[in-house]
Amino acid sequence: MSISIGARAAGPRAKFGLLLLGSLAGIMAAGGASAARLDADAPSVVVKYSEQSLATDEGVYALYRQIKYAAKQVCPAEGTRDLRLQSLINECRNQAVARAIRQIDNSRLAALHAAHSKNG
């Protein structure tokens, strides 16, 4: 699974797009080359936000919810009852969220994620 972040300036209100990629197959793959090939075909979701939105608690919470929702879209559970598969799905989602948080590199967002990660 990989996540990249791209930015494009739109005047003083810079907009950023966060691309979440998720691949359950990528987590399940044993070989590095195999995982890289599978990630190229991974589903993706773009999460748009502005730098200004990260200046408020409300904006940080809203972006965090969007990232969590996007992770569910790229790593769907589809009603599985297989505990091993559910564990892999959860790991896929956790990795997608963690990478997004690292790439955005905002201390408020990172603190919110750390608090939510501790509480489950």
N, CA, C and O atoms as a GROMACS GRO file, in nm:
protein
  480
    1MET      N    1   0.085  -0.116   0.000
    1MET     CA    2   0.000   0.000   0.000
    1MET      C    3   0.090   0.123   0.000
    1MET      O    4   0.192   0.126   0.069
    2SER      N    5   0.053   0.222  -0.075
    2SER     CA    6   0.131   0.345  -0.076
    2SER      C    7   0.038   0.465  -0.084
    2SER      O    8  -0.073   0.457  -0.137
    3ILE      N    9   0.086   0.574  -0.031
    3ILE     CA   10   0.010   0.698  -0.032
    3ILE      C   11   0.104   0.808  -0.074
    3ILE      O   12   0.217   0.815  -0.025
    4SER      N   13   0.061   0.893  -0.164
    4SER     CA   14   0.143   1.009  -0.199
    4SER      C   15   0.058   1.134  -0.184
    4SER      O   16  -0.065   1.129  -0.194
    5ILE      N   17   0.123   1.244  -0.161
    5ILE     CA   18   0.052   1.368  -0.147
    5ILE      C   19   0.106   1.466  -0.249
    5ILE      O   20   0.227   1.477  -0.268
    6GLY      N   21   0.015   1.535  -0.315
    6GLY     CA   22   0.055   1.634  -0.413
    6GLY      C   23  -0.009   1.766  -0.379
    6GLY      O   24  -0.116   1.771  -0.319
    7ALA      N   25   0.056   1.872  -0.418
    7ALA     CA   26   0.001   2.004  -0.388
    7ALA      C   27   0.000   2.086  -0.514
    7ALA      O   28   0.088   2.073  -0.600
    8ARG      N   29  -0.100   2.173  -0.526
    8ARG     CA   30  -0.101   2.269  -0.635
    8ARG      C   31  -0.150   2.400  -0.577
    8ARG      O   32  -0.247   2.404  -0.500
    9ALA      N   33  -0.085   2.504  -0.613
    9ALA     CA   34  -0.120   2.634  -0.556
    9ALA      C   35  -0.243   2.690  -0.625
    9ALA      O   36  -0.259   2.680  -0.747
   10ALA      N   37  -0.330   2.747  -0.545
   10ALA     CA   38  -0.450   2.812  -0.597
   10ALA      C   39  -0.459   2.948  -0.531
   10ALA      O   40  -0.551   2.975  -0.453
   11GLY      N   41  -0.365   3.032  -0.562
   11GLY     CA   42  -0.360   3.164  -0.499
   11GLY      C   43  -0.320   3.150  -0.354
   11GLY      O   44  -0.243   3.060  -0.319
   12PRO      N   45  -0.371   3.238  -0.268
   12PRO     CA   46  -0.334   3.233  -0.127
   12PRO      C   47  -0.395   3.114  -0.054
   12PRO      O   48  -0.349   3.078   0.055
   13ARG      N   49  -0.497   3.055  -0.111
   13ARG     CA   50  -0.561   2.939  -0.049
   13ARG      C   51  -0.512   2.812  -0.118
   13ARG      O   52  -0.579   2.758  -0.206
   14ALA      N   53  -0.397   2.767  -0.077
   14ALA     CA   54  -0.339   2.648  -0.138
   14ALA      C   55  -0.428   2.528  -0.109
   14ALA      O   56  -0.472   2.508   0.005
   15LYS      N   57  -0.455   2.451  -0.210
   15LYS     CA   58  -0.533   2.329  -0.195
   15LYS      C   59  -0.439   2.212  -0.211
   15LYS      O   60  -0.345   2.216  -0.290
   16PHE      N   61  -0.464   2.109  -0.135
   16PHE     CA   62  -0.382   1.990  -0.141
   16PHE      C   63  -0.472   1.871  -0.168
   16PHE      O   64  -0.587   1.868  -0.125
   17GLY      N   65  -0.419   1.776  -0.238
   17GLY     CA   66  -0.491   1.653  -0.260
   17GLY      C   67  -0.411   1.538  -0.205
   17GLY      O   68  -0.291   1.526  -0.234
   18LEU      N   69  -0.472   1.455  -0.127
   18LEU     CA   70  -0.408   1.340  -0.068
   18LEU      C   71  -0.461   1.217  -0.139
   18LEU      O   72  -0.582   1.194  -0.142
   19LEU      N   73  -0.373   1.140  -0.196
   19LEU     CA   74  -0.414   1.021  -0.269
   19LEU      C   75  -0.388   0.900  -0.182
   19LEU      O   76  -0.273   0.867  -0.152
   20LEU      N   77  -0.495   0.833  -0.140
   20LEU     CA   78  -0.481   0.712  -0.062
   20LEU      C   79  -0.492   0.592  -0.154
   20LEU      O   80  -0.586   0.581  -0.233
   21LEU      N   81  -0.396   0.505  -0.145
   21LEU     CA   82  -0.399   0.381  -0.220
   21LEU      C   83  -0.404   0.267  -0.120
   21LEU      O   84  -0.333   0.268  -0.020
   22GLY      N   85  -0.487   0.171  -0.147
   22GLY     CA   86  -0.495   0.056  -0.058
   22GLY      C   87  -0.496  -0.071  -0.138
   22GLY      O   88  -0.562  -0.080  -0.242
   23SER      N   89  -0.424  -0.168  -0.089
   23SER     CA   90  -0.424  -0.296  -0.156
   23SER      C   91  -0.410  -0.406  -0.054
   23SER      O   92  -0.303  -0.425   0.004
   24LEU      N   93  -0.516  -0.476  -0.032
   24LEU     CA   94  -0.511  -0.590   0.057
   24LEU      C   95  -0.416  -0.694   0.001
   24LEU      O   96  -0.344  -0.761   0.075
   25ALA      N   97  -0.416  -0.708  -0.130
   25ALA     CA   98  -0.326  -0.802  -0.194
   25ALA      C   99  -0.181  -0.762  -0.170
   25ALA      O  100  -0.095  -0.849  -0.155
   26GLY      N  101  -0.154  -0.634  -0.164
   26GLY     CA  102  -0.018  -0.586  -0.138
   26GLY      C  103   0.029  -0.626   0.000
   26GLY      O  104   0.147  -0.660   0.017
   27ILE      N  105  -0.057  -0.624   0.097
   27ILE     CA  106  -0.022  -0.666   0.232
   27ILE      C  107  -0.003  -0.816   0.236
   27ILE      O  108   0.086  -0.867   0.305
   28MET      N  109  -0.085  -0.887   0.163
   28MET     CA  110  -0.080  -1.033   0.165
   28MET      C  111   0.036  -1.088   0.082
   28MET      O  112   0.078  -1.202   0.104
   29ALA      N  113   0.087  -1.010  -0.011
   29ALA     CA  114   0.193  -1.058  -0.099
   29ALA      C  115   0.322  -1.079  -0.022
   29ALA      O  116   0.357  -0.998   0.064
   30ALA      N  117   0.391  -1.186  -0.052
   30ALA     CA  118   0.515  -1.217   0.019
   30ALA      C  119   0.634  -1.145  -0.041
   30ALA      O  120   0.720  -1.096   0.033
   31GLY      N  121   0.643  -1.138  -0.173
   31GLY     CA  122   0.760  -1.081  -0.238
   31GLY      C  123   0.747  -0.932  -0.258
   31GLY      O  124   0.638  -0.882  -0.287
   32GLY      N  125   0.858  -0.859  -0.244
   32GLY     CA  126   0.858  -0.714  -0.263
   32GLY      C  127   0.820  -0.675  -0.404
   32GLY      O  128   0.741  -0.583  -0.423
   33ALA      N  129   0.874  -0.743  -0.504
   33ALA     CA  130   0.842  -0.711  -0.644
   33ALA      C  131   0.695  -0.738  -0.671
   33ALA      O  132   0.629  -0.662  -0.741
   34SER      N  133   0.645  -0.845  -0.616
   34SER     CA  134   0.504  -0.879  -0.634
   34SER      C  135   0.415  -0.774  -0.570
   34SER      O  136   0.314  -0.734  -0.629
   35ALA      N  137   0.451  -0.729  -0.451
   35ALA     CA  138   0.372  -0.628  -0.382
   35ALA      C  139   0.372  -0.497  -0.459
   35ALA      O  140   0.269  -0.430  -0.468
   36ALA      N  141   0.487  -0.459  -0.516
   36ALA     CA  142   0.495  -0.334  -0.593
   36ALA      C  143   0.406  -0.341  -0.716
   36ALA      O  144   0.340  -0.244  -0.750
   37ARG      N  145   0.405  -0.456  -0.784
   37ARG     CA  146   0.324  -0.471  -0.903
   37ARG      C  147   0.175  -0.461  -0.867
   37ARG      O  148   0.098  -0.399  -0.940
   38LEU      N  149   0.135  -0.522  -0.756
   38LEU     CA  150  -0.004  -0.519  -0.716
   38LEU      C  151  -0.047  -0.380  -0.674
   38LEU      O  152  -0.160  -0.340  -0.699
   39ASP      N  153   0.043  -0.304  -0.609
   39ASP     CA  154   0.008  -0.170  -0.565
   39ASP      C  155  -0.021  -0.076  -0.681
   39ASP      O  156  -0.098   0.018  -0.666
   40ALA      N  157   0.040  -0.100  -0.796
   40ALA     CA  158   0.015  -0.015  -0.912
   40ALA      C  159  -0.131  -0.021  -0.955
   40ALA      O  160  -0.183   0.074  -1.013
   41ASP      N  161  -0.197  -0.133  -0.927
   41ASP     CA  162  -0.337  -0.151  -0.964
   41ASP      C  163  -0.431  -0.131  -0.845
   41ASP      O  164  -0.550  -0.162  -0.854
   42ALA      N  165  -0.379  -0.079  -0.734
   42ALA     CA  166  -0.458  -0.064  -0.613
   42ALA      C  167  -0.564   0.044  -0.630
   42ALA      O  168  -0.545   0.141  -0.703
   43PRO      N  169  -0.678   0.026  -0.562
   43PRO     CA  170  -0.780   0.130  -0.566
   43PRO      C  171  -0.727   0.255  -0.496
   43PRO      O  172  -0.642   0.246  -0.408
   44SER      N  173  -0.778   0.370  -0.535
   44SER     CA  174  -0.730   0.496  -0.476
   44SER      C  175  -0.845   0.592  -0.454
   44SER      O  176  -0.949   0.585  -0.520
   45VAL      N  177  -0.825   0.682  -0.359
   45VAL     CA  178  -0.922   0.787  -0.327
   45VAL      C  179  -0.842   0.915  -0.303
   45VAL      O  180  -0.740   0.912  -0.236
   46VAL      N  181  -0.890   1.025  -0.358
   46VAL     CA  182  -0.826   1.154  -0.335
   46VAL      C  183  -0.905   1.228  -0.227
   46VAL      O  184  -1.027   1.240  -0.235
   47VAL      N  185  -0.832   1.277  -0.127
   47VAL     CA  186  -0.892   1.356  -0.020
   47VAL      C  187  -0.839   1.498  -0.036
   47VAL      O  188  -0.718   1.521  -0.027
   48LYS      N  189  -0.928   1.591  -0.059
   48LYS     CA  190  -0.887   1.731  -0.078
   48LYS      C  191  -0.901   1.808   0.052
   48LYS      O  192  -0.996   1.788   0.128
   49TYR      N  193  -0.806   1.896   0.076
   49TYR     CA  194  -0.810   1.981   0.195
   49TYR      C  195  -0.727   2.106   0.169
   49TYR      O  196  -0.650   2.112   0.073
   50SER      N  197  -0.744   2.204   0.254
   50SER     CA  198  -0.664   2.325   0.242
   50SER      C  199  -0.577   2.338   0.366
   50SER      O  200  -0.611   2.288   0.473
   51GLU      N  201  -0.466   2.405   0.351
   51GLU     CA  202  -0.374   2.428   0.463
   51GLU      C  203  -0.445   2.508   0.572
   51GLU      O  204  -0.421   2.486   0.691
   52GLN      N  205  -0.532   2.598   0.533
   52GLN     CA  206  -0.606   2.679   0.630
   52GLN      C  207  -0.698   2.595   0.718
   52GLN      O  208  -0.718   2.628   0.836
   53SER      N  209  -0.753   2.487   0.664
   53SER     CA  210  -0.843   2.403   0.743
   53SER      C  211  -0.770   2.336   0.859
   53SER      O  212  -0.832   2.300   0.959
   54LEU      N  213  -0.639   2.319   0.846
   54LEU     CA  214  -0.561   2.255   0.951
   54LEU      C  215  -0.529   2.350   1.066
   54LEU      O  216  -0.466   2.309   1.164
   55ALA      N  217  -0.571   2.475   1.055
   55ALA     CA  218  -0.546   2.574   1.160
   55ALA      C  219  -0.653   2.570   1.269
   55ALA      O  220  -0.637   2.634   1.373
   56THR      N  221  -0.762   2.497   1.244
   56THR     CA  222  -0.870   2.489   1.343
   56THR      C  223  -0.893   2.345   1.385
   56THR      O  224  -0.868   2.252   1.309
   57ASP      N  225  -0.942   2.327   1.508
   57ASP     CA  226  -0.974   2.193   1.556
   57ASP      C  227  -1.081   2.129   1.467
   57ASP      O  228  -1.072   2.011   1.433
   58GLU      N  229  -1.180   2.207   1.430
   58GLU     CA  230  -1.289   2.157   1.345
   58GLU      C  231  -1.235   2.107   1.211
   58GLU      O  232  -1.275   2.001   1.163
   59GLY      N  233  -1.145   2.182   1.152
   59GLY     CA  234  -1.085   2.143   1.024
   59GLY      C  235  -1.001   2.018   1.035
   59GLY      O  236  -1.004   1.932   0.947
   60VAL      N  237  -0.925   2.006   1.144
   60VAL     CA  238  -0.841   1.888   1.167
   60VAL      C  239  -0.929   1.764   1.185
   60VAL      O  240  -0.902   1.659   1.127
   61TYR      N  241  -1.035   1.776   1.266
   61TYR     CA  242  -1.127   1.664   1.286
   61TYR      C  243  -1.194   1.624   1.155
   61TYR      O  244  -1.209   1.505   1.127
   62ALA      N  245  -1.234   1.721   1.076
   62ALA     CA  246  -1.300   1.693   0.948
   62ALA      C  247  -1.205   1.619   0.853
   62ALA      O  248  -1.245   1.522   0.789
   63LEU      N  249  -1.081   1.664   0.844
   63LEU     CA  250  -0.985   1.596   0.757
   63LEU      C  251  -0.957   1.455   0.807
   63LEU      O  252  -0.946   1.363   0.727
   64TYR      N  253  -0.945   1.438   0.937
   64TYR     CA  254  -0.919   1.305   0.993
   64TYR      C  255  -1.034   1.209   0.958
   64TYR      O  256  -1.011   1.094   0.922
   65ARG      N  257  -1.157   1.258   0.970
   65ARG     CA  258  -1.272   1.174   0.933
   65ARG      C  259  -1.268   1.138   0.784
   65ARG      O  260  -1.298   1.025   0.747
   66GLN      N  261  -1.230   1.234   0.700
   66GLN     CA  262  -1.221   1.207   0.556
   66GLN      C  263  -1.114   1.102   0.527
   66GLN      O  264  -1.135   1.013   0.444
   67ILE      N  265  -1.001   1.110   0.594
   67ILE     CA  266  -0.893   1.014   0.573
   67ILE      C  267  -0.937   0.874   0.617
   67ILE      O  268  -0.912   0.776   0.547
   68LYS      N  269  -1.003   0.865   0.733
   68LYS     CA  270  -1.052   0.736   0.782
   68LYS      C  271  -1.155   0.676   0.684
   68LYS      O  272  -1.153   0.556   0.657
   69TYR      N  273  -1.243   0.759   0.633
   69TYR     CA  274  -1.344   0.713   0.538
   69TYR      C  275  -1.278   0.665   0.409
   69TYR      O  276  -1.316   0.561   0.353
   70ALA      N  277  -1.179   0.740   0.362
   70ALA     CA  278  -1.108   0.702   0.240
   70ALA      C  279  -1.036   0.569   0.259
   70ALA      O  280  -1.033   0.486   0.168
   71ALA      N  281  -0.979   0.548   0.376
   71ALA     CA  282  -0.910   0.420   0.404
   71ALA      C  283  -1.008   0.304   0.398
   71ALA      O  284  -0.973   0.195   0.353
   72LYS      N  285  -1.131   0.326   0.444
   72LYS     CA  286  -1.233   0.221   0.435
   72LYS      C  287  -1.271   0.193   0.291
   72LYS      O  288  -1.306   0.080   0.257
   73GLN      N  289  -1.264   0.294   0.206
   73GLN     CA  290  -1.298   0.275   0.066
   73GLN      C  291  -1.189   0.198  -0.008
   73GLN      O  292  -1.220   0.114  -0.093
   74VAL      N  293  -1.063   0.225   0.023
   74VAL     CA  294  -0.955   0.159  -0.050
   74VAL      C  295  -0.920   0.022   0.009
   74VAL      O  296  -0.852  -0.058  -0.055
   75CYS      N  297  -0.967  -0.004   0.130
   75CYS     CA  298  -0.946  -0.134   0.195
   75CYS      C  299  -1.081  -0.184   0.245
   75CYS      O  300  -1.103  -0.192   0.366
   76PRO      N  301  -1.171  -0.219   0.154
   76PRO     CA  302  -1.306  -0.256   0.195
   76PRO      C  303  -1.314  -0.392   0.263
   76PRO      O  304  -1.238  -0.484   0.230
   77ALA      N  305  -1.405  -0.405   0.358
   77ALA     CA  306  -1.423  -0.531   0.433
   77ALA      C  307  -1.522  -0.623   0.363
   77ALA      O  308  -1.506  -0.745   0.368
   78GLU      N  309  -1.621  -0.567   0.299
   78GLU     CA  310  -1.723  -0.644   0.226
   78GLU      C  311  -1.783  -0.757   0.309
   78GLU      O  312  -1.806  -0.866   0.258
   79GLY      N  313  -1.810  -0.730   0.437
   79GLY     CA  314  -1.882  -0.823   0.523
   79GLY      C  315  -1.812  -0.955   0.551
   79GLY      O  316  -1.880  -1.056   0.569
   80THR      N  317  -1.681  -0.957   0.556
   80THR     CA  318  -1.610  -1.082   0.581
   80THR      C  319  -1.622  -1.124   0.727
   80THR      O  320  -1.626  -1.040   0.817
   81ARG      N  321  -1.628  -1.253   0.748
   81ARG     CA  322  -1.629  -1.308   0.884
   81ARG      C  323  -1.499  -1.382   0.913
   81ARG      O  324  -1.480  -1.434   1.023
   82ASP      N  325  -1.411  -1.386   0.816
   82ASP     CA  326  -1.280  -1.451   0.832
   82ASP      C  327  -1.192  -1.358   0.915
   82ASP      O  328  -1.157  -1.249   0.871
   83LEU      N  329  -1.155  -1.403   1.036
   83LEU     CA  330  -1.079  -1.318   1.127
   83LEU      C  331  -0.941  -1.284   1.073
   83LEU      O  332  -0.892  -1.173   1.095
   84ARG      N  333  -0.877  -1.374   1.003
   84ARG     CA  334  -0.745  -1.347   0.944
   84ARG      C  335  -0.758  -1.238   0.838
   84ARG      O  336  -0.677  -1.145   0.834
   85LEU      N  337  -0.857  -1.250   0.752
   85LEU     CA  338  -0.879  -1.151   0.649
   85LEU      C  339  -0.917  -1.016   0.711
   85LEU      O  340  -0.870  -0.912   0.665
   86GLN      N  341  -1.001  -1.017   0.813
   86GLN     CA  342  -1.040  -0.893   0.879
   86GLN      C  343  -0.918  -0.824   0.941
   86GLN      O  344  -0.907  -0.702   0.939
   87SER      N  345  -0.827  -0.903   0.995
   87SER     CA  346  -0.704  -0.848   1.051
   87SER      C  347  -0.621  -0.781   0.943
   87SER      O  348  -0.564  -0.674   0.965
   88LEU      N  349  -0.613  -0.842   0.825
   88LEU     CA  350  -0.538  -0.784   0.713
   88LEU      C  351  -0.605  -0.656   0.663
   88LEU      O  352  -0.538  -0.560   0.627
   89ILE      N  353  -0.737  -0.656   0.662
   89ILE     CA  354  -0.812  -0.536   0.620
   89ILE      C  355  -0.785  -0.422   0.718
   89ILE      O  356  -0.760  -0.308   0.677
   90ASN      N  357  -0.789  -0.452   0.847
   90ASN     CA  358  -0.761  -0.349   0.948
   90ASN      C  359  -0.619  -0.296   0.934
   90ASN      O  360  -0.596  -0.176   0.947
   91GLU      N  361  -0.524  -0.383   0.907
   91GLU     CA  362  -0.385  -0.340   0.887
   91GLU      C  363  -0.372  -0.252   0.764
   91GLU      O  364  -0.300  -0.152   0.766
   92CYS      N  365  -0.441  -0.287   0.658
   92CYS     CA  366  -0.442  -0.207   0.536
   92CYS      C  367  -0.494  -0.066   0.566
   92CYS      O  368  -0.434   0.033   0.524
   93ARG      N  369  -0.603  -0.058   0.638
   93ARG     CA  370  -0.662   0.072   0.674
   93ARG      C  371  -0.569   0.152   0.765
   93ARG      O  372  -0.549   0.272   0.744
   94ASN      N  373  -0.513   0.085   0.866
   94ASN     CA  374  -0.424   0.154   0.958
   94ASN      C  375  -0.301   0.210   0.887
   94ASN      O  376  -0.258   0.322   0.915
   95GLN      N  377  -0.246   0.132   0.794
   95GLN     CA  378  -0.129   0.179   0.719
   95GLN      C  379  -0.165   0.296   0.629
   95GLN      O  380  -0.088   0.392   0.618
   96ALA      N  381  -0.280   0.290   0.566
   96ALA     CA  382  -0.323   0.400   0.478
   96ALA      C  383  -0.339   0.529   0.557
   96ALA      O  384  -0.294   0.635   0.513
   97VAL      N  385  -0.402   0.521   0.672
   97VAL     CA  386  -0.422   0.640   0.756
   97VAL      C  387  -0.289   0.692   0.807
   97VAL      O  388  -0.263   0.812   0.801
   98ALA      N  389  -0.205   0.603   0.858
   98ALA     CA  390  -0.077   0.645   0.914
   98ALA      C  391   0.011   0.713   0.810
   98ALA      O  392   0.075   0.814   0.838
   99ARG      N  393   0.014   0.658   0.690
   99ARG     CA  394   0.095   0.720   0.584
   99ARG      C  395   0.040   0.857   0.545
   99ARG      O  396   0.117   0.951   0.520
  100ALA      N  397  -0.090   0.868   0.539
  100ALA     CA  398  -0.150   0.998   0.507
  100ALA      C  399  -0.114   1.101   0.612
  100ALA      O  400  -0.079   1.214   0.579
  101ILE      N  401  -0.123   1.063   0.738
  101ILE     CA  402  -0.092   1.154   0.847
  101ILE      C  403   0.055   1.197   0.840
  101ILE      O  404   0.086   1.315   0.856
  102ARG      N  405   0.144   1.102   0.815
  102ARG     CA  406   0.287   1.136   0.804
  102ARG      C  407   0.313   1.229   0.688
  102ARG      O  408   0.392   1.323   0.700
  103GLN      N  409   0.248   1.206   0.575
  103GLN     CA  410   0.275   1.287   0.457
  103GLN      C  411   0.217   1.428   0.470
  103GLN      O  412   0.274   1.522   0.414
  104ILE      N  413   0.109   1.443   0.540
  104ILE     CA  414   0.053   1.577   0.562
  104ILE      C  415   0.143   1.655   0.657
  104ILE      O  416   0.158   1.776   0.643
  105ASP      N  417   0.202   1.586   0.753
  105ASP     CA  418   0.301   1.645   0.844
  105ASP      C  419   0.247   1.768   0.917
  105ASP      O  420   0.304   1.877   0.911
  106ASN      N  421   0.135   1.747   0.988
  106ASN     CA  422   0.074   1.852   1.068
  106ASN      C  423   0.066   1.801   1.212
  106ASN      O  424   0.009   1.695   1.236
  107SER      N  425   0.121   1.876   1.306
  107SER     CA  426   0.129   1.829   1.444
  107SER      C  427  -0.009   1.808   1.507
  107SER      O  428  -0.027   1.716   1.586
  108ARG      N  429  -0.105   1.892   1.474
  108ARG     CA  430  -0.240   1.877   1.530
  108ARG      C  431  -0.307   1.750   1.479
  108ARG      O  432  -0.373   1.678   1.554
  109LEU      N  433  -0.290   1.724   1.351
  109LEU     CA  434  -0.348   1.604   1.292
  109LEU      C  435  -0.279   1.480   1.347
  109LEU      O  436  -0.344   1.379   1.375
  110ALA      N  437  -0.147   1.486   1.362
  110ALA     CA  438  -0.071   1.374   1.417
  110ALA      C  439  -0.112   1.345   1.562
  110ALA      O  440  -0.125   1.229   1.601
  111ALA      N  441  -0.134   1.450   1.640
  111ALA     CA  442  -0.176   1.432   1.779
  111ALA      C  443  -0.315   1.368   1.786
  111ALA      O  444  -0.340   1.280   1.869
  112LEU      N  445  -0.405   1.411   1.700
  112LEU     CA  446  -0.539   1.352   1.696
  112LEU      C  447  -0.531   1.204   1.659
  112LEU      O  448  -0.597   1.121   1.720
  113HIS      N  449  -0.451   1.174   1.560
  113HIS     CA  450  -0.434   1.034   1.518
  113HIS      C  451  -0.374   0.951   1.631
  113HIS      O  452  -0.418   0.838   1.655
  114ALA      N  453  -0.274   1.003   1.700
  114ALA     CA  454  -0.212   0.931   1.811
  114ALA      C  455  -0.313   0.904   1.921
  114ALA      O  456  -0.315   0.794   1.977
  115ALA      N  457  -0.396   1.001   1.952
  115ALA     CA  458  -0.499   0.983   2.055
  115ALA      C  459  -0.600   0.876   2.013
  115ALA      O  460  -0.640   0.794   2.095
  116HIS      N  461  -0.641   0.877   1.888
  116HIS     CA  462  -0.738   0.778   1.839
  116HIS      C  463  -0.675   0.640   1.829
  116HIS      O  464  -0.743   0.540   1.852
  117SER      N  465  -0.549   0.634   1.797
  117SER     CA  466  -0.480   0.504   1.786
  117SER      C  467  -0.465   0.439   1.921
  117SER      O  468  -0.475   0.316   1.931
  118LYS      N  469  -0.443   0.517   2.026
  118LYS     CA  470  -0.433   0.464   2.162
  118LYS      C  471  -0.565   0.406   2.208
  118LYS      O  472  -0.570   0.302   2.274
  119ASN      N  473  -0.673   0.475   2.172
  119ASN     CA  474  -0.806   0.435   2.219
  119ASN      C  475  -0.872   0.330   2.132
  119ASN      O  476  -0.981   0.283   2.162
  120GLY      N  477  -0.806   0.292   2.024
  120GLY     CA  478  -0.860   0.189   1.937
  120GLY      C  479  -0.938   0.239   1.831
  120GLY      O  480  -0.989   0.162   1.750
   0.00000   0.00000   0.00000
